[in-house]
Amino acid sequence: MKTIHVTYHAMLREERGQATETLKTGARTAGELYDDLCRAHSLQWRKTQLRVAVNDTLRDWNTTLKSGDSVALLPPVAGG
């Protein structure tokens, strides 16, 4: 198990009901972590709708996670 710091942004923060959490996980990749979070918290966003950043760098969902990593989940933003 590894310790991962998760940050939820924008609509995901509202859906989750909190901005951050630190958790223990067996997920090997950012995608597996998100799948676990969806099951645990009934998140409705699909990975194809989101971007993921690992340690402040945009990555793909296959990025391998290690203990101590920070994962930011980034839904699309609207602007004008």
ROGU-453915 format. One record per atom (N, C-alpha, C, O, CB): residue number from 1; residue in one letter; atom name; z, y, x. Coordinates in steps of 0.1 Angstrom, whole numbers, plus 2048, in hexadecimal, padded with zeros to 3 digits. Last residue first. Glycine has a CB too. Layout:
BEGIN
    n  res  atom   pz   py   px
  NUM    a    CA    Z    Y    X
...
***
This chain:
BEGIN
    n  res  atom   pz   py   px
   80    g     N  736  946  76A
   80    g    CA  72D  94F  764
   80    g     C  72D  95C  76A
   80    g     O  726  965  766
   80    g    CB  730  950  755
   79    g     N  73D  923  76A
   79    g    CA  73F  930  76F
   79    g     C  735  939  768
   79    g     O  72C  935  760
   79    g    CB  73D  931  77E
   78    a     N  74F  904  76B
   78    a    CA  745  90D  764
   78    a     C  748  91B  769
   78    a     O  753  91F  76C
   78    a    CB  747  90D  755
   77    v     N  751  8E8  780
   77    v    CA  756  8F5  77B
   77    v     C  74B  8FD  775
   77    v     O  740  8FC  778
   77    v    CB  75D  8FD  787
   76    p     N  758  8C5  77F
   76    p    CA  74E  8D0  780
   76    p     C  755  8DD  77B
   76    p     O  75E  8DC  772
   76    p    CB  742  8CD  778
   75    p     N  776  8B9  790
   75    p    CA  76C  8B9  785
   75    p     C  763  8C5  787
   75    p     O  766  8CE  78E
   75    p    CB  773  8BA  777
   74    l     N  783  8AA  7AB
   74    l    CA  77D  8B7  7A7
   74    l     C  773  8B6  79C
   74    l     O  767  8B1  79F
   74    l    CB  776  8BD  7B4
   73    l     N  79F  89F  7BB
   73    l    CA  795  89C  7B1
   73    l     C  790  8A9  7AA
   73    l     O  798  8B1  7A5
   73    l    CB  79C  892  7A6
   72    a     N  7A8  89A  7DC
   72    a    CA  7A7  8A4  7D1
   72    a     C  79C  89F  7C8
   72    a     O  791  89C  7CC
   72    a    CB  7A4  8B2  7D7
   71    v     N  7BF  889  7EF
   71    v    CA  7B3  887  7E7
   71    v     C  7B3  892  7DC
   71    v     O  7BD  893  7D5
   71    v    CB  7B2  879  7E1
   70    s     N  7CB  884  80F
   70    s    CA  7CC  88D  803
   70    s     C  7BE  88B  7FC
   70    s     O  7B4  88C  802
   70    s    CB  7CF  89B  807
   69    d     N  7DB  869  821
   69    d    CA  7CF  870  81D
   69    d     C  7D2  879  810
   69    d     O  7DB  875  808
   69    d    CB  7C3  867  81A
   68    g     N  7F0  858  826
   68    g    CA  7F2  866  829
   68    g     C  7E6  86F  825
   68    g     O  7E7  87B  826
   68    g    CB  7F4  867  838
   67    s     N  7DD  83B  82D
   67    s    CA  7EA  841  829
   67    s     C  7EB  84F  82E
   67    s     O  7E8  852  83A
   67    s    CB  7F6  838  82E
   66    k     N  7BA  83F  826
   66    k    CA  7C5  83A  82E
   66    k     C  7D2  841  82A
   66    k     O  7D2  84B  824
   66    k    CB  7C2  83C  83E
   65    l     N  79C  835  816
   65    l    CA  7A9  83C  816
   65    l     C  7B2  836  820
   65    l     O  7B3  82A  821
   65    l    CB  7AF  83D  808
   64    t     N  779  837  819
   64    t    CA  785  82F  81B
   64    t     C  791  838  81C
   64    t     O  791  843  823
   64    t    CB  784  827  828
   63    t     N  762  842  801
   63    t    CA  76A  846  80D
   63    t     C  777  83E  80E
   63    t     O  77E  83D  804
   63    t    CB  76D  855  80D
   62    n     N  753  83E  7EB
   62    n    CA  755  833  7F4
   62    n     C  75D  836  800
   62    n     O  75F  82D  809
   62    n    CB  748  82D  7F8
   61    w     N  74E  857  7DF
   61    w    CA  759  84E  7D9
   61    w     C  75C  842  7E2
   61    w     O  766  83B  7E0
   61    w    CB  755  84A  7CB
   60    d     N  74A  86F  7FA
   60    d    CA  745  867  7EE
   60    d     C  751  85D  7EA
   60    d     O  75B  85C  7F1
   60    d    CB  739  85F  7F2
   59    r     N  759  890  7FF
   59    r    CA  755  883  803
   59    r     C  74F  87B  7F7
   59    r     O  74E  881  7EC
   59    r    CB  761  87B  808
   58    l     N  762  8AF  80B
   58    l    CA  75C  8A8  801
   58    l     C  756  89B  806
   58    l     O  750  89A  811
   58    l    CB  750  8B0  7FB
   57    t     N  782  8B3  81A
   57    t    CA  774  8B2  81C
   57    t     C  76D  8AA  811
   57    t     O  772  89F  80E
   57    t    CB  771  8AB  82A
   56    d     N  79E  8B2  817
   56    d    CA  797  8BF  816
   56    d     C  788  8BE  81A
   56    d     O  783  8C9  81D
   56    d    CB  79E  8C8  81F
   55    n     N  7A4  896  817
   55    n    CA  7A8  89E  822
   55    n     C  7A0  8AB  823
   55    n     O  79C  8AF  82E
   55    n    CB  7A8  897  82F
   54    v     N  789  891  802
   54    v    CA  794  88A  809
   54    v     C  797  892  816
   54    v     O  78F  895  81E
   54    v    CB  78F  87B  80E
   53    a     N  77E  899  7E3
   53    a    CA  780  89E  7F0
   53    a     C  78B  896  7F6
   53    a     O  796  894  7F0
   53    a    CB  783  8AD  7F1
   52    v     N  765  892  7CB
   52    v    CA  771  88E  7D1
   52    v     C  772  894  7DF
   52    v     O  768  894  7E6
   52    v    CB  773  87F  7D1
   51    r     N  758  89C  7AB
   51    r    CA  757  89C  7BA
   51    r     C  765  898  7BF
   51    r     O  76F  89A  7B8
   51    r    CB  752  8AA  7C0
   50    l     N  74C  88E  78C
   50    l    CA  756  894  795
   50    l     C  751  894  7A3
   50    l     O  748  88D  7A7
   50    l    CB  763  88C  794
   49    q     N  73C  87F  77C
   49    q    CA  73E  88C  778
   49    q     C  747  894  782
   49    q     O  748  8A0  781
   49    q    CB  745  88D  76B
   48    t     N  73D  865  786
   48    t    CA  730  86C  788
   48    t     C  731  87B  784
   48    t     O  728  883  787
   48    t    CB  725  866  77F
   47    k     N  756  85D  77E
   47    k    CA  754  861  78C
   47    k     C  747  868  78E
   47    k     O  746  871  797
   47    k    CB  754  854  795
   46    r     N  75F  86B  75E
   46    r    CA  758  861  766
   46    r     C  756  866  775
   46    r     O  755  872  777
   46    r    CB  74A  85C  760
   45    w     N  77D  874  74E
   45    w    CA  772  878  756
   45    w     C  76C  86C  75E
   45    w     O  773  864  764
   45    w    CB  775  883  760
   44    q     N  794  86C  742
   44    q    CA  788  86A  73B
   44    q     C  77B  86D  743
   44    q     O  770  869  740
   44    q    CB  788  871  72F
   43    l     N  7B2  85A  74A
   43    l    CA  7A9  865  74D
   43    l     C  79B  862  747
   43    l     O  797  856  748
   43    l    CB  7A9  867  75C
   42    s     N  7C9  849  745
   42    s    CA  7BE  84B  73A
   42    s     C  7B6  857  73D
   42    s     O  7B2  85F  734
   42    s    CB  7C5  84C  72D
   41    h     N  7D9  843  759
   41    h    CA  7DC  84F  752
   41    h     C  7D1  853  748
   41    h     O  7D1  85E  742
   41    h    CB  7DD  85B  75C
   40    a     N  7D2  82A  764
   40    a    CA  7E0  82D  763
   40    a     C  7E3  839  759
   40    a     O  7ED  83A  753
   40    a    CB  7E6  830  770
   39    r     N  7B6  82B  764
   39    r    CA  7BD  820  75D
   39    r     C  7CB  824  75A
   39    r     O  7D0  823  74F
   39    r    CB  7BC  813  764
   38    c     N  7B2  841  775
   38    c    CA  7AC  841  768
   38    c     C  7B4  837  75F
   38    c     O  7B7  83A  754
   38    c    CB  79D  83E  768
   37    l     N  7BE  838  78D
   37    l    CA  7C4  843  786
   37    l     C  7BF  844  777
   37    l     O  7C6  847  76E
   37    l    CB  7C0  850  78D
   36    d     N  7AC  823  794
   36    d    CA  7BA  820  791
   36    d     C  7C1  82B  789
   36    d     O  7C8  829  780
   36    d    CB  7C2  81D  79E
   35    d     N  795  832  798
   35    d    CA  795  828  78E
   35    d     C  7A3  824  78A
   35    d     O  7A6  823  77E
   35    d    CB  78E  81B  793
   34    y     N  79E  841  7AE
   34    y    CA  79B  848  7A2
   34    y     C  79B  83E  796
   34    y     O  7A0  841  78B
   34    y    CB  78E  84F  7A3
   33    l     N  7A1  82C  7C1
   33    l    CA  7AC  834  7BE
   33    l     C  7AA  83B  7B0
   33    l     O  7B3  83B  7A7
   33    l    CB  7AF  83F  7C8
   32    e     N  786  824  7C3
   32    e    CA  790  81B  7BE
   32    e     C  79D  822  7BA
   32    e     O  7A3  81F  7AF
   32    e    CB  794  810  7C9
   31    g     N  77C  83C  7CF
   31    g    CA  777  837  7C2
   31    g     C  781  82D  7BB
   31    g     O  784  82E  7AF
   31    g    CB  76A  831  7C3
   30    a     N  788  83D  7E7
   30    a    CA  78B  848  7DE
   30    a     C  787  843  7D0
   30    a     O  78D  847  7C6
   30    a    CB  783  855  7E2
   29    t     N  793  81B  7F0
   29    t    CA  78A  827  7F0
   29    t     C  78E  831  7E6
   29    t     O  797  82F  7DD
   29    t    CB  77B  822  7EE
   28    r     N  7A8  809  7ED
   28    r    CA  7A2  80B  7FA
   28    r     C  799  817  7FB
   28    r     O  798  81D  806
   28    r    CB  799  7FE  7FD
   27    a     N  7C7  80A  7DD
   27    a    CA  7B9  80D  7DC
   27    a     C  7B4  80F  7EA
   27    a     O  7BA  816  7F3
   27    a    CB  7B7  81A  7D4
   26    g     N  7E1  806  7DB
   26    g    CA  7DA  7FC  7E3
   26    g     C  7CB  7FF  7E3
   26    g     O  7C4  7F7  7E8
   26    g    CB  7DD  7EE  7DD
   25    t     N  7F9  821  7DD
   25    t    CA  7ED  81A  7D7
   25    t     C  7E8  810  7E1
   25    t     O  7E9  811  7ED
   25    t    CB  7E2  825  7D4
   24    k     N  811  838  7D3
   24    k    CA  80E  82D  7DC
   24    k     C  803  825  7D5
   24    k     O  803  823  7C9
   24    k    CB  81B  824  7DD
   23    l     N  80D  85C  7D1
   23    l    CA  80E  84F  7CB
   23    l     C  80C  844  7D6
   23    l     O  805  847  7E0
   23    l    CB  805  84D  7C0
   22    t     N  813  87C  7C6
   22    t    CA  812  874  7D2
   22    t     C  815  866  7CD
   22    t     O  81F  863  7C6
   22    t    CB  81C  878  7DD
   21    e     N  801  895  7B4
   21    e    CA  80A  88A  7B5
   21    e     C  808  883  7C2
   21    e     O  7FD  883  7C8
   21    e    CB  809  881  7A9
   20    t     N  7FA  8B4  7A3
   20    t    CA  7FA  8AB  7AF
   20    t     C  803  8A0  7AC
   20    t     O  80C  8A0  7A3
   20    t    CB  7FF  8B3  7BB
   19    a     N  7F9  8BF  789
   19    a    CA  7EF  8C3  793
   19    a     C  7EE  8BA  79F
   19    a     O  7E4  8B8  7A5
   19    a    CB  7F2  8D1  798
   18    q     N  7F9  8B0  769
   18    q    CA  800  8B5  775
   18    q     C  7F5  8B7  77F
   18    q     O  7EA  8B2  77E
   18    q    CB  80A  8AA  77A
   17    g     N  7EB  8A7  754
   17    g    CA  7F8  8AD  751
   17    g     C  800  8B1  75D
   17    g     O  80B  8B4  75C
   17    g    CB  800  8A4  749
   16    r     N  7D2  89B  753
   16    r    CA  7DC  894  75A
   16    r     C  7EA  899  756
   16    r     O  7F4  892  756
   16    r    CB  7DA  893  769
   15    e     N  7C4  8B0  747
   15    e    CA  7C4  8A3  741
   15    e     C  7CF  89A  746
   15    e     O  7D6  893  73F
   15    e    CB  7B6  89C  744
   14    e     N  7C8  8C5  758
   14    e    CA  7CD  8C6  74B
   14    e     C  7CE  8B9  744
   14    e     O  7D7  8B6  73D
   14    e    CB  7C3  8CF  742
   13    r     N  7BC  8BB  76F
   13    r    CA  7CA  8BF  770
   13    r     C  7D0  8C0  762
   13    r     O  7DB  8BB  75F
   13    r    CB  7CC  8CD  777
   12    l     N  7A2  8B9  766
   12    l    CA  7A9  8AD  769
   12    l     C  7B8  8AF  76A
   12    l     O  7C0  8A7  766
   12    l    CB  7A4  8A7  777
   11    m     N  79A  8D3  763
   11    m    CA  79C  8CB  757
   11    m     C  7A4  8BE  75A
   11    m     O  7AB  8B9  752
   11    m    CB  78F  8C8  751
   10    a     N  7A7  8DD  783
   10    a    CA  7A1  8E1  776
   10    a     C  7A4  8D8  76A
   10    a     O  7B0  8D6  768
   10    a    CB  792  8E3  778
    9    h     N  7B1  8C0  797
    9    h    CA  7AC  8CE  795
    9    h     C  7A6  8D0  787
    9    h     O  7A1  8C7  781
    9    h    CB  7A1  8D2  7A0
    8    y     N  7CA  8AF  7A7
    8    y    CA  7C1  8AF  79B
    8    y     C  7BD  8BE  799
    8    y     O  7C6  8C7  799
    8    y    CB  7C8  8A9  78E
    7    t     N  7D1  89E  7C4
    7    t    CA  7D0  8AB  7BE
    7    t     C  7C6  8AB  7B3
    7    t     O  7BA  8A7  7B5
    7    t    CB  7CE  8B6  7C8
    6    v     N  7E5  886  7D3
    6    v    CA  7DA  888  7CA
    6    v     C  7DB  896  7C4
    6    v     O  7E6  89A  7C0
    6    v    CB  7D9  87E  7BF
    5    h     N  7EC  874  7F0
    5    h    CA  7EF  881  7E9
    5    h     C  7E3  885  7E0
    5    h     O  7D8  887  7E6
    5    h    CB  7F3  88C  7F3
    4    i     N  7F6  853  7F6
    4    i    CA  7EB  85D  7F4
    4    i     C  7F0  869  7EC
    4    i     O  7F8  867  7E2
    4    i    CB  7DF  856  7ED
    3    t     N  801  839  809
    3    t    CA  806  845  801
    3    t     C  7FA  84F  801
    3    t     O  7F5  852  80C
    3    t    CB  813  84B  808
    2    k     N  7F9  816  804
    2    k    CA  7F8  823  80C
    2    k     C  7FD  82E  803
    2    k     O  7FC  82D  7F6
    2    k    CB  7EA  826  811
    1    m     N  800  7F4  808
    1    m    CA  800  800  800
    1    m     C  800  80C  809
    1    m     O  806  80D  813
    1    m    CB  80C  800  7F6
***
